[in-house]
Amino acid sequence: MRINKTLIQPVLTEKAMDLFSKEGKYTFKVDLWSTKKSVKKAVEDTFGVEVGAIKTAVVAGKRKRINKTPRFTTTNMYKKAILSLKKGKLDFYQKS
């Protein structure tokens, strides 16, 4: 599910939902080469809200074992953005 060229998908893990409920911050998986300015513009254009602060982090791929053999593979690395809003609320389930 790709929202647009910059935003790939919202992160709906337990940790991300806890961050939303306690601090009101939203977490997105974004394009690896996107900047904070491009993430801000994409969220504001897509959802019609005003974005406050943005923090980004590159999440490294993890090493995974293949079927109890001595072979390993690596998952893909990705970039995530944690953002807070000045005004508005995001609704991931609305139809555009």
FENWOQUI-V983465 format. One record per pair of residues at least 6 apart in sequence whose ideal C-beta (glycine too) atoms are under 8 Angstrom apart, sorted by the first residue. I is the first residue (numbers start at 1). J is the second residue. D is the distance in whole Angstrom. If there is no record, write none. Layout:
i=I j=J d=D
i=I j=J d=D
This chain:
i=1 j=8 d=8
i=1 j=9 d=5
i=2 j=8 d=6
i=2 j=9 d=7
i=3 j=9 d=7
i=3 j=42 d=8
i=3 j=46 d=6
i=4 j=42 d=6
i=4 j=45 d=8
i=4 j=46 d=6
i=5 j=31 d=7
i=5 j=42 d=8
i=6 j=30 d=6
i=6 j=31 d=5
i=6 j=34 d=5
i=6 j=38 d=5
i=6 j=39 d=6
i=6 j=41 d=8
i=6 j=42 d=4
i=7 j=28 d=5
i=7 j=29 d=8
i=7 j=30 d=6
i=7 j=31 d=8
i=7 j=39 d=7
i=7 j=42 d=5
i=7 j=43 d=7
i=7 j=46 d=7
i=8 j=28 d=7
i=8 j=29 d=5
i=8 j=30 d=6
i=8 j=31 d=7
i=8 j=78 d=8
i=9 j=28 d=7
i=9 j=29 d=5
i=10 j=16 d=8
i=10 j=26 d=7
i=10 j=27 d=7
i=10 j=28 d=6
i=10 j=29 d=8
i=10 j=92 d=5
i=11 j=27 d=4
i=11 j=28 d=6
i=11 j=29 d=6
i=11 j=80 d=6
i=13 j=27 d=8
i=16 j=27 d=4
i=19 j=25 d=5
i=19 j=27 d=7
i=19 j=82 d=7
i=20 j=26 d=6
i=20 j=27 d=8
i=23 j=84 d=7
i=24 j=84 d=6
i=24 j=85 d=7
i=25 j=82 d=5
i=25 j=83 d=7
i=25 j=84 d=5
i=26 j=82 d=7
i=26 j=83 d=6
i=26 j=84 d=8
i=26 j=85 d=7
i=26 j=90 d=6
i=27 j=80 d=6
i=27 j=81 d=7
i=27 j=82 d=5
i=27 j=83 d=8
i=28 j=39 d=7
i=28 j=43 d=8
i=28 j=80 d=7
i=28 j=81 d=5
i=28 j=83 d=7
i=29 j=78 d=6
i=29 j=79 d=7
i=29 j=80 d=6
i=30 j=39 d=6
i=30 j=56 d=7
i=30 j=79 d=5
i=30 j=80 d=7
i=30 j=81 d=5
i=31 j=79 d=7
i=32 j=58 d=7
i=32 j=77 d=7
i=32 j=78 d=6
i=32 j=79 d=5
i=34 j=42 d=8
i=34 j=79 d=7
i=34 j=81 d=8
i=36 j=54 d=5
i=36 j=56 d=6
i=36 j=81 d=8
i=39 j=54 d=6
i=39 j=56 d=7
i=39 j=81 d=5
i=39 j=83 d=7
i=40 j=51 d=5
i=40 j=54 d=6
i=40 j=83 d=8
i=43 j=49 d=7
i=43 j=51 d=5
i=43 j=83 d=7
i=43 j=90 d=8
i=44 j=50 d=7
i=44 j=51 d=6
i=46 j=96 d=8
i=47 j=88 d=7
i=47 j=90 d=5
i=47 j=91 d=8
i=48 j=88 d=7
i=49 j=85 d=5
i=49 j=87 d=6
i=49 j=88 d=3
i=49 j=89 d=7
i=49 j=90 d=6
i=50 j=85 d=7
i=50 j=86 d=4
i=50 j=87 d=4
i=50 j=88 d=6
i=51 j=83 d=6
i=51 j=84 d=8
i=51 j=85 d=6
i=51 j=86 d=7
i=52 j=83 d=7
i=52 j=84 d=5
i=52 j=85 d=6
i=52 j=86 d=5
i=53 j=83 d=7
i=53 j=84 d=5
i=54 j=81 d=6
i=54 j=82 d=7
i=54 j=83 d=5
i=55 j=81 d=7
i=55 j=82 d=5
i=55 j=83 d=8
i=56 j=79 d=6
i=56 j=80 d=7
i=56 j=81 d=5
i=56 j=82 d=8
i=57 j=79 d=7
i=57 j=80 d=6
i=57 j=82 d=8
i=58 j=77 d=6
i=58 j=78 d=8
i=58 j=79 d=5
i=59 j=77 d=6
i=59 j=78 d=5
i=59 j=79 d=7
i=59 j=80 d=6
i=60 j=77 d=5
i=61 j=74 d=4
i=61 j=75 d=5
i=61 j=76 d=6
i=61 j=77 d=4
i=62 j=74 d=7
i=62 j=75 d=5
i=63 j=72 d=5
i=63 j=73 d=8
i=63 j=74 d=6
i=64 j=72 d=7
i=64 j=73 d=5
i=64 j=74 d=7
i=64 j=75 d=6
i=65 j=71 d=8
i=65 j=72 d=6
i=66 j=72 d=7
i=66 j=73 d=6
